[in-house]
Amino acid sequence: MEHDLPLRAAARAIYDNCYPSEEWAPVGFDEAERFRTVHYRQAVGAAQQARAVLGDSAVQPSLFAGTRQA
């Protein structure tokens, strides 16, 4: 998803908020993205749905906002 930075930023925000600790997802966003985990795919799907509802301008590209520590 490197070509769509706003969508990736939204997916990261959703991932970090829905899976805030290792109790919810065993890996952070970057590793989940690399391995295309189910948690990552769910976050991307939610970001795509949010963009469809809110419009492209509602998603701001802040890739490193809200990163969690592994």
PyMOL Python script that loads the backbone (N, CA, C, O; Angstrom):
from pymol import cmd

cmd.read_pdbstr("""\
ATOM      1  N   MET A   1       0.829  -1.184   0.000  1.00  0.00           N
ATOM      2  CA  MET A   1       0.000   0.000   0.000  1.00  0.00           C
ATOM      3  C   MET A   1       0.880   1.256   0.000  1.00  0.00           C
ATOM      4  O   MET A   1       0.407   2.348   0.314  1.00  0.00           O
ATOM      5  N   GLU A   2       2.129   1.099  -0.345  1.00  0.00           N
ATOM      6  CA  GLU A   2       3.060   2.217  -0.345  1.00  0.00           C
ATOM      7  C   GLU A   2       2.654   3.315  -1.317  1.00  0.00           C
ATOM      8  O   GLU A   2       3.049   4.468  -1.143  1.00  0.00           O
ATOM      9  N   HIS A   3       1.871   2.976  -2.338  1.00  0.00           N
ATOM     10  CA  HIS A   3       1.448   3.952  -3.337  1.00  0.00           C
ATOM     11  C   HIS A   3       0.283   4.817  -2.855  1.00  0.00           C
ATOM     12  O   HIS A   3       0.003   5.854  -3.457  1.00  0.00           O
ATOM     13  N   ASP A   4      -0.391   4.418  -1.795  1.00  0.00           N
ATOM     14  CA  ASP A   4      -1.547   5.165  -1.287  1.00  0.00           C
ATOM     15  C   ASP A   4      -1.288   5.535   0.176  1.00  0.00           C
ATOM     16  O   ASP A   4      -1.782   4.884   1.096  1.00  0.00           O
ATOM     17  N   LEU A   5      -0.503   6.595   0.364  1.00  0.00           N
ATOM     18  CA  LEU A   5      -0.093   6.980   1.720  1.00  0.00           C
ATOM     19  C   LEU A   5      -1.260   7.367   2.625  1.00  0.00           C
ATOM     20  O   LEU A   5      -1.247   6.990   3.796  1.00  0.00           O
ATOM     21  N   PRO A   6      -2.264   8.096   2.150  1.00  0.00           N
ATOM     22  CA  PRO A   6      -3.390   8.412   3.036  1.00  0.00           C
ATOM     23  C   PRO A   6      -4.145   7.164   3.504  1.00  0.00           C
ATOM     24  O   PRO A   6      -4.542   7.078   4.666  1.00  0.00           O
ATOM     25  N   LEU A   7      -4.340   6.212   2.614  1.00  0.00           N
ATOM     26  CA  LEU A   7      -5.024   4.972   3.006  1.00  0.00           C
ATOM     27  C   LEU A   7      -4.174   4.187   3.999  1.00  0.00           C
ATOM     28  O   LEU A   7      -4.703   3.620   4.955  1.00  0.00           O
ATOM     29  N   ARG A   8      -2.865   4.149   3.781  1.00  0.00           N
ATOM     30  CA  ARG A   8      -1.977   3.448   4.710  1.00  0.00           C
ATOM     31  C   ARG A   8      -2.002   4.109   6.087  1.00  0.00           C
ATOM     32  O   ARG A   8      -2.004   3.424   7.110  1.00  0.00           O
ATOM     33  N   ALA A   9      -2.020   5.436   6.109  1.00  0.00           N
ATOM     34  CA  ALA A   9      -2.084   6.158   7.384  1.00  0.00           C
ATOM     35  C   ALA A   9      -3.382   5.853   8.121  1.00  0.00           C
ATOM     36  O   ALA A   9      -3.386   5.674   9.339  1.00  0.00           O
ATOM     37  N   ALA A  10      -4.472   5.794   7.383  1.00  0.00           N
ATOM     38  CA  ALA A  10      -5.759   5.465   8.009  1.00  0.00           C
ATOM     39  C   ALA A  10      -5.756   4.027   8.523  1.00  0.00           C
ATOM     40  O   ALA A  10      -6.254   3.755   9.615  1.00  0.00           O
ATOM     41  N   ALA A  11      -5.197   3.111   7.741  1.00  0.00           N
ATOM     42  CA  ALA A  11      -5.124   1.706   8.179  1.00  0.00           C
ATOM     43  C   ALA A  11      -4.269   1.579   9.430  1.00  0.00           C
ATOM     44  O   ALA A  11      -4.606   0.813  10.332  1.00  0.00           O
ATOM     45  N   ARG A  12      -3.153   2.327   9.498  1.00  0.00           N
ATOM     46  CA  ARG A  12      -2.293   2.298  10.679  1.00  0.00           C
ATOM     47  C   ARG A  12      -3.055   2.817  11.899  1.00  0.00           C
ATOM     48  O   ARG A  12      -2.983   2.221  12.973  1.00  0.00           O
ATOM     49  N   ALA A  13      -3.773   3.908  11.741  1.00  0.00           N
ATOM     50  CA  ALA A  13      -4.529   4.479  12.856  1.00  0.00           C
ATOM     51  C   ALA A  13      -5.593   3.500  13.348  1.00  0.00           C
ATOM     52  O   ALA A  13      -5.777   3.331  14.553  1.00  0.00           O
ATOM     53  N   ILE A  14      -6.280   2.867  12.429  1.00  0.00           N
ATOM     54  CA  ILE A  14      -7.303   1.880  12.805  1.00  0.00           C
ATOM     55  C   ILE A  14      -6.644   0.688  13.493  1.00  0.00           C
ATOM     56  O   ILE A  14      -7.117   0.233  14.534  1.00  0.00           O
ATOM     57  N   TYR A  15      -5.566   0.186  12.922  1.00  0.00           N
ATOM     58  CA  TYR A  15      -4.847  -0.962  13.495  1.00  0.00           C
ATOM     59  C   TYR A  15      -4.393  -0.650  14.923  1.00  0.00           C
ATOM     60  O   TYR A  15      -4.629  -1.435  15.841  1.00  0.00           O
ATOM     61  N   ASP A  16      -3.744   0.499  15.100  1.00  0.00           N
ATOM     62  CA  ASP A  16      -3.200   0.846  16.409  1.00  0.00           C
ATOM     63  C   ASP A  16      -4.292   1.073  17.454  1.00  0.00           C
ATOM     64  O   ASP A  16      -4.073   0.834  18.642  1.00  0.00           O
ATOM     65  N   ASN A  17      -5.450   1.526  17.024  1.00  0.00           N
ATOM     66  CA  ASN A  17      -6.543   1.752  17.967  1.00  0.00           C
ATOM     67  C   ASN A  17      -7.349   0.490  18.247  1.00  0.00           C
ATOM     68  O   ASN A  17      -7.851   0.315  19.358  1.00  0.00           O
ATOM     69  N   CYS A  18      -7.479  -0.383  17.268  1.00  0.00           N
ATOM     70  CA  CYS A  18      -8.245  -1.622  17.467  1.00  0.00           C
ATOM     71  C   CYS A  18      -7.410  -2.730  18.101  1.00  0.00           C
ATOM     72  O   CYS A  18      -7.941  -3.602  18.789  1.00  0.00           O
ATOM     73  N   TYR A  19      -6.109  -2.688  17.866  1.00  0.00           N
ATOM     74  CA  TYR A  19      -5.202  -3.713  18.387  1.00  0.00           C
ATOM     75  C   TYR A  19      -4.088  -3.027  19.170  1.00  0.00           C
ATOM     76  O   TYR A  19      -2.940  -3.019  18.725  1.00  0.00           O
ATOM     77  N   PRO A  20      -4.406  -2.452  20.329  1.00  0.00           N
ATOM     78  CA  PRO A  20      -3.447  -1.611  21.055  1.00  0.00           C
ATOM     79  C   PRO A  20      -2.327  -2.359  21.780  1.00  0.00           C
ATOM     80  O   PRO A  20      -1.360  -1.733  22.216  1.00  0.00           O
ATOM     81  N   SER A  21      -2.433  -3.650  21.915  1.00  0.00           N
ATOM     82  CA  SER A  21      -1.403  -4.371  22.662  1.00  0.00           C
ATOM     83  C   SER A  21      -1.238  -5.771  22.092  1.00  0.00           C
ATOM     84  O   SER A  21      -1.985  -6.195  21.210  1.00  0.00           O
ATOM     85  N   GLU A  22      -0.257  -6.468  22.606  1.00  0.00           N
ATOM     86  CA  GLU A  22      -0.009  -7.833  22.147  1.00  0.00           C
ATOM     87  C   GLU A  22      -1.136  -8.794  22.524  1.00  0.00           C
ATOM     88  O   GLU A  22      -1.207  -9.901  21.989  1.00  0.00           O
ATOM     89  N   GLU A  23      -2.009  -8.389  23.429  1.00  0.00           N
ATOM     90  CA  GLU A  23      -3.164  -9.221  23.748  1.00  0.00           C
ATOM     91  C   GLU A  23      -4.117  -9.291  22.558  1.00  0.00           C
ATOM     92  O   GLU A  23      -4.823 -10.285  22.381  1.00  0.00           O
ATOM     93  N   TRP A  24      -4.137  -8.246  21.751  1.00  0.00           N
ATOM     94  CA  TRP A  24      -5.058  -8.153  20.604  1.00  0.00           C
ATOM     95  C   TRP A  24      -4.406  -8.607  19.310  1.00  0.00           C
ATOM     96  O   TRP A  24      -5.035  -9.303  18.513  1.00  0.00           O
ATOM     97  N   ALA A  25      -3.163  -8.228  19.090  1.00  0.00           N
ATOM     98  CA  ALA A  25      -2.428  -8.624  17.887  1.00  0.00           C
ATOM     99  C   ALA A  25      -0.963  -8.813  18.291  1.00  0.00           C
ATOM    100  O   ALA A  25      -0.401  -7.958  18.976  1.00  0.00           O
ATOM    101  N   PRO A  26      -0.350  -9.898  17.884  1.00  0.00           N
ATOM    102  CA  PRO A  26       1.005 -10.211  18.348  1.00  0.00           C
ATOM    103  C   PRO A  26       2.114  -9.352  17.750  1.00  0.00           C
ATOM    104  O   PRO A  26       3.243  -9.385  18.239  1.00  0.00           O
ATOM    105  N   VAL A  27       1.815  -8.582  16.697  1.00  0.00           N
ATOM    106  CA  VAL A  27       2.844  -7.772  16.039  1.00  0.00           C
ATOM    107  C   VAL A  27       2.334  -6.362  15.795  1.00  0.00           C
ATOM    108  O   VAL A  27       1.126  -6.126  15.776  1.00  0.00           O
ATOM    109  N   GLY A  28       3.251  -5.435  15.610  1.00  0.00           N
ATOM    110  CA  GLY A  28       2.902  -4.063  15.288  1.00  0.00           C
ATOM    111  C   GLY A  28       2.476  -3.932  13.833  1.00  0.00           C
ATOM    112  O   GLY A  28       2.520  -4.901  13.074  1.00  0.00           O
ATOM    113  N   PHE A  29       2.066  -2.736  13.451  1.00  0.00           N
ATOM    114  CA  PHE A  29       1.526  -2.495  12.119  1.00  0.00           C
ATOM    115  C   PHE A  29       2.512  -2.846  11.004  1.00  0.00           C
ATOM    116  O   PHE A  29       2.135  -3.515  10.042  1.00  0.00           O
ATOM    117  N   ASP A  30       3.751  -2.411  11.119  1.00  0.00           N
ATOM    118  CA  ASP A  30       4.714  -2.639  10.034  1.00  0.00           C
ATOM    119  C   ASP A  30       4.920  -4.125   9.742  1.00  0.00           C
ATOM    120  O   ASP A  30       4.961  -4.544   8.585  1.00  0.00           O
ATOM    121  N   GLU A  31       5.049  -4.908  10.803  1.00  0.00           N
ATOM    122  CA  GLU A  31       5.228  -6.351  10.607  1.00  0.00           C
ATOM    123  C   GLU A  31       3.941  -6.998  10.095  1.00  0.00           C
ATOM    124  O   GLU A  31       3.982  -7.895   9.253  1.00  0.00           O
ATOM    125  N   ALA A  32       2.814  -6.542  10.603  1.00  0.00           N
ATOM    126  CA  ALA A  32       1.532  -7.066  10.132  1.00  0.00           C
ATOM    127  C   ALA A  32       1.350  -6.757   8.648  1.00  0.00           C
ATOM    128  O   ALA A  32       0.835  -7.582   7.894  1.00  0.00           O
ATOM    129  N   GLU A  33       1.774  -5.572   8.238  1.00  0.00           N
ATOM    130  CA  GLU A  33       1.689  -5.201   6.825  1.00  0.00           C
ATOM    131  C   GLU A  33       2.593  -6.099   5.979  1.00  0.00           C
ATOM    132  O   GLU A  33       2.190  -6.572   4.917  1.00  0.00           O
ATOM    133  N   ARG A  34       3.787  -6.324   6.446  1.00  0.00           N
ATOM    134  CA  ARG A  34       4.744  -7.156   5.707  1.00  0.00           C
ATOM    135  C   ARG A  34       4.200  -8.568   5.494  1.00  0.00           C
ATOM    136  O   ARG A  34       4.351  -9.137   4.413  1.00  0.00           O
ATOM    137  N   PHE A  35       3.567  -9.134   6.528  1.00  0.00           N
ATOM    138  CA  PHE A  35       3.067 -10.507   6.436  1.00  0.00           C
ATOM    139  C   PHE A  35       1.591 -10.591   6.051  1.00  0.00           C
ATOM    140  O   PHE A  35       1.038 -11.685   5.944  1.00  0.00           O
ATOM    141  N   ARG A  36       0.955  -9.440   5.842  1.00  0.00           N
ATOM    142  CA  ARG A  36      -0.460  -9.370   5.444  1.00  0.00           C
ATOM    143  C   ARG A  36      -1.355 -10.188   6.386  1.00  0.00           C
ATOM    144  O   ARG A  36      -2.156 -11.015   5.949  1.00  0.00           O
ATOM    145  N   THR A  37      -1.193  -9.931   7.691  1.00  0.00           N
ATOM    146  CA  THR A  37      -1.964 -10.676   8.683  1.00  0.00           C
ATOM    147  C   THR A  37      -3.449 -10.345   8.585  1.00  0.00           C
ATOM    148  O   THR A  37      -3.840  -9.367   7.946  1.00  0.00           O
ATOM    149  N   VAL A  38      -4.257 -11.162   9.219  1.00  0.00           N
ATOM    150  CA  VAL A  38      -5.699 -10.916   9.208  1.00  0.00           C
ATOM    151  C   VAL A  38      -6.010  -9.576   9.875  1.00  0.00           C
ATOM    152  O   VAL A  38      -6.925  -8.873   9.448  1.00  0.00           O
ATOM    153  N   HIS A  39      -5.270  -9.222  10.901  1.00  0.00           N
ATOM    154  CA  HIS A  39      -5.491  -7.945  11.581  1.00  0.00           C
ATOM    155  C   HIS A  39      -5.205  -6.782  10.623  1.00  0.00           C
ATOM    156  O   HIS A  39      -5.956  -5.808  10.581  1.00  0.00           O
ATOM    157  N   TYR A  40      -4.143  -6.890   9.875  1.00  0.00           N
ATOM    158  CA  TYR A  40      -3.782  -5.871   8.890  1.00  0.00           C
ATOM    159  C   TYR A  40      -4.870  -5.760   7.823  1.00  0.00           C
ATOM    160  O   TYR A  40      -5.307  -4.659   7.490  1.00  0.00           O
ATOM    161  N   ARG A  41      -5.301  -6.894   7.292  1.00  0.00           N
ATOM    162  CA  ARG A  41      -6.321  -6.872   6.241  1.00  0.00           C
ATOM    163  C   ARG A  41      -7.624  -6.276   6.748  1.00  0.00           C
ATOM    164  O   ARG A  41      -8.314  -5.581   6.003  1.00  0.00           O
ATOM    165  N   GLN A  42      -7.971  -6.535   8.003  1.00  0.00           N
ATOM    166  CA  GLN A  42      -9.175  -5.934   8.582  1.00  0.00           C
ATOM    167  C   GLN A  42      -9.026  -4.424   8.706  1.00  0.00           C
ATOM    168  O   GLN A  42      -9.972  -3.686   8.428  1.00  0.00           O
ATOM    169  N   ALA A  43      -7.860  -3.957   9.115  1.00  0.00           N
ATOM    170  CA  ALA A  43      -7.617  -2.521   9.248  1.00  0.00           C
ATOM    171  C   ALA A  43      -7.672  -1.833   7.883  1.00  0.00           C
ATOM    172  O   ALA A  43      -8.220  -0.738   7.762  1.00  0.00           O
ATOM    173  N   VAL A  44      -7.112  -2.467   6.867  1.00  0.00           N
ATOM    174  CA  VAL A  44      -7.157  -1.902   5.516  1.00  0.00           C
ATOM    175  C   VAL A  44      -8.598  -1.850   5.014  1.00  0.00           C
ATOM    176  O   VAL A  44      -9.019  -0.856   4.423  1.00  0.00           O
ATOM    177  N   GLY A  45      -9.341  -2.908   5.248  1.00  0.00           N
ATOM    178  CA  GLY A  45     -10.750  -2.920   4.844  1.00  0.00           C
ATOM    179  C   GLY A  45     -11.545  -1.817   5.527  1.00  0.00           C
ATOM    180  O   GLY A  45     -12.373  -1.158   4.898  1.00  0.00           O
ATOM    181  N   ALA A  46     -11.292  -1.620   6.805  1.00  0.00           N
ATOM    182  CA  ALA A  46     -11.976  -0.552   7.542  1.00  0.00           C
ATOM    183  C   ALA A  46     -11.578   0.819   7.005  1.00  0.00           C
ATOM    184  O   ALA A  46     -12.420   1.712   6.903  1.00  0.00           O
ATOM    185  N   ALA A  47     -10.307   0.994   6.663  1.00  0.00           N
ATOM    186  CA  ALA A  47      -9.840   2.270   6.102  1.00  0.00           C
ATOM    187  C   ALA A  47     -10.484   2.531   4.743  1.00  0.00           C
ATOM    188  O   ALA A  47     -10.860   3.663   4.441  1.00  0.00           O
ATOM    189  N   GLN A  48     -10.611   1.499   3.934  1.00  0.00           N
ATOM    190  CA  GLN A  48     -11.254   1.653   2.630  1.00  0.00           C
ATOM    191  C   GLN A  48     -12.728   2.021   2.787  1.00  0.00           C
ATOM    192  O   GLN A  48     -13.242   2.863   2.051  1.00  0.00           O
ATOM    193  N   GLN A  49     -13.401   1.394   3.739  1.00  0.00           N
ATOM    194  CA  GLN A  49     -14.803   1.717   3.976  1.00  0.00           C
ATOM    195  C   GLN A  49     -14.956   3.133   4.508  1.00  0.00           C
ATOM    196  O   GLN A  49     -15.868   3.854   4.103  1.00  0.00           O
ATOM    197  N   ALA A  50     -14.072   3.536   5.412  1.00  0.00           N
ATOM    198  CA  ALA A  50     -14.125   4.890   5.958  1.00  0.00           C
ATOM    199  C   ALA A  50     -13.892   5.918   4.857  1.00  0.00           C
ATOM    200  O   ALA A  50     -14.574   6.942   4.806  1.00  0.00           O
ATOM    201  N   ARG A  51     -12.935   5.650   3.982  1.00  0.00           N
ATOM    202  CA  ARG A  51     -12.668   6.587   2.888  1.00  0.00           C
ATOM    203  C   ARG A  51     -13.877   6.710   1.970  1.00  0.00           C
ATOM    204  O   ARG A  51     -14.184   7.803   1.495  1.00  0.00           O
ATOM    205  N   ALA A  52     -14.562   5.605   1.716  1.00  0.00           N
ATOM    206  CA  ALA A  52     -15.737   5.646   0.859  1.00  0.00           C
ATOM    207  C   ALA A  52     -16.843   6.499   1.475  1.00  0.00           C
ATOM    208  O   ALA A  52     -17.561   7.207   0.768  1.00  0.00           O
ATOM    209  N   VAL A  53     -16.972   6.425   2.790  1.00  0.00           N
ATOM    210  CA  VAL A  53     -18.005   7.181   3.485  1.00  0.00           C
ATOM    211  C   VAL A  53     -17.620   8.645   3.638  1.00  0.00           C
ATOM    212  O   VAL A  53     -18.440   9.536   3.418  1.00  0.00           O
ATOM    213  N   LEU A  54     -16.358   8.892   4.018  1.00  0.00           N
ATOM    214  CA  LEU A  54     -15.910  10.244   4.329  1.00  0.00           C
ATOM    215  C   LEU A  54     -15.361  10.998   3.130  1.00  0.00           C
ATOM    216  O   LEU A  54     -15.344  12.229   3.135  1.00  0.00           O
ATOM    217  N   GLY A  55     -14.920  10.301   2.124  1.00  0.00           N
ATOM    218  CA  GLY A  55     -14.282  10.939   0.977  1.00  0.00           C
ATOM    219  C   GLY A  55     -12.783  10.976   1.161  1.00  0.00           C
ATOM    220  O   GLY A  55     -12.294  10.916   2.289  1.00  0.00           O
ATOM    221  N   ASP A  56     -12.046  11.075   0.067  1.00  0.00           N
ATOM    222  CA  ASP A  56     -10.587  11.038   0.099  1.00  0.00           C
ATOM    223  C   ASP A  56      -9.978  12.151   0.934  1.00  0.00           C
ATOM    224  O   ASP A  56      -8.934  11.939   1.550  1.00  0.00           O
ATOM    225  N   SER A  57     -10.579  13.311   0.979  1.00  0.00           N
ATOM    226  CA  SER A  57      -9.977  14.444   1.685  1.00  0.00           C
ATOM    227  C   SER A  57     -10.015  14.280   3.200  1.00  0.00           C
ATOM    228  O   SER A  57      -9.327  15.014   3.910  1.00  0.00           O
ATOM    229  N   ALA A  58     -10.800  13.336   3.713  1.00  0.00           N
ATOM    230  CA  ALA A  58     -10.916  13.149   5.156  1.00  0.00           C
ATOM    231  C   ALA A  58      -9.735  12.384   5.738  1.00  0.00           C
ATOM    232  O   ALA A  58      -9.531  12.414   6.951  1.00  0.00           O
ATOM    233  N   VAL A  59      -8.948  11.697   4.906  1.00  0.00           N
ATOM    234  CA  VAL A  59      -7.828  10.889   5.378  1.00  0.00           C
ATOM    235  C   VAL A  59      -6.547  11.704   5.238  1.00  0.00           C
ATOM    236  O   VAL A  59      -6.175  12.092   4.131  1.00  0.00           O
ATOM    237  N   GLN A  60      -5.876  11.962   6.351  1.00  0.00           N
ATOM    238  CA  GLN A  60      -4.644  12.751   6.351  1.00  0.00           C
ATOM    239  C   GLN A  60      -3.438  11.829   6.444  1.00  0.00           C
ATOM    240  O   GLN A  60      -3.453  10.891   7.241  1.00  0.00           O
ATOM    241  N   PRO A  61      -2.385  12.067   5.649  1.00  0.00           N
ATOM    242  CA  PRO A  61      -1.209  11.195   5.675  1.00  0.00           C
ATOM    243  C   PRO A  61      -0.272  11.479   6.838  1.00  0.00           C
ATOM    244  O   PRO A  61       0.596  12.347   6.746  1.00  0.00           O
ATOM    245  N   SER A  62      -0.445  10.758   7.914  1.00  0.00           N
ATOM    246  CA  SER A  62       0.473  10.860   9.056  1.00  0.00           C
ATOM    247  C   SER A  62       0.935   9.451   9.387  1.00  0.00           C
ATOM    248  O   SER A  62       0.434   8.829  10.324  1.00  0.00           O
ATOM    249  N   LEU A  63       1.880   8.956   8.626  1.00  0.00           N
ATOM    250  CA  LEU A  63       2.299   7.556   8.712  1.00  0.00           C
ATOM    251  C   LEU A  63       2.799   7.139  10.074  1.00  0.00           C
ATOM    252  O   LEU A  63       2.603   5.992  10.475  1.00  0.00           O
ATOM    253  N   PHE A  64       3.434   8.034  10.790  1.00  0.00           N
ATOM    254  CA  PHE A  64       4.062   7.618  12.027  1.00  0.00           C
ATOM    255  C   PHE A  64       3.300   8.075  13.256  1.00  0.00           C
ATOM    256  O   PHE A  64       3.785   7.921  14.376  1.00  0.00           O
ATOM    257  N   ALA A  65       2.140   8.623  13.068  1.00  0.00           N
ATOM    258  CA  ALA A  65       1.317   9.045  14.206  1.00  0.00           C
ATOM    259  C   ALA A  65       0.738   7.801  14.882  1.00  0.00           C
ATOM    260  O   ALA A  65       0.221   6.900  14.221  1.00  0.00           O
ATOM    261  N   GLY A  66       0.834   7.772  16.179  1.00  0.00           N
ATOM    262  CA  GLY A  66       0.228   6.700  16.942  1.00  0.00           C
ATOM    263  C   GLY A  66       0.921   5.355  16.828  1.00  0.00           C
ATOM    264  O   GLY A  66       0.288   4.322  17.047  1.00  0.00           O
ATOM    265  N   THR A  67       2.185   5.339  16.497  1.00  0.00           N
ATOM    266  CA  THR A  67       2.866   4.042  16.405  1.00  0.00           C
ATOM    267  C   THR A  67       2.996   3.443  17.786  1.00  0.00           C
ATOM    268  O   THR A  67       3.224   4.153  18.766  1.00  0.00           O
ATOM    269  N   ARG A  68       2.851   2.148  17.859  1.00  0.00           N
ATOM    270  CA  ARG A  68       2.953   1.482  19.152  1.00  0.00           C
ATOM    271  C   ARG A  68       4.297   0.814  19.288  1.00  0.00           C
ATOM    272  O   ARG A  68       4.925   0.437  18.298  1.00  0.00           O
ATOM    273  N   GLN A  69       4.719   0.674  20.488  1.00  0.00           N
ATOM    274  CA  GLN A  69       6.003   0.048  20.755  1.00  0.00           C
ATOM    275  C   GLN A  69       5.801  -1.464  20.864  1.00  0.00           C
ATOM    276  O   GLN A  69       4.877  -1.921  21.538  1.00  0.00           O
ATOM    277  N   ALA A  70       6.651  -2.227  20.213  1.00  0.00           N
ATOM    278  CA  ALA A  70       6.532  -3.692  20.281  1.00  0.00           C
ATOM    279  C   ALA A  70       7.253  -4.230  21.474  1.00  0.00           C
ATOM    280  O   ALA A  70       7.263  -5.441  21.695  1.00  0.00           O
TER     281      ALA A  70
END
""", "prot")
cmd.dss("prot")
cmd.show_as("cartoon", "prot")
cmd.util.cbc("prot")
cmd.orient("prot")
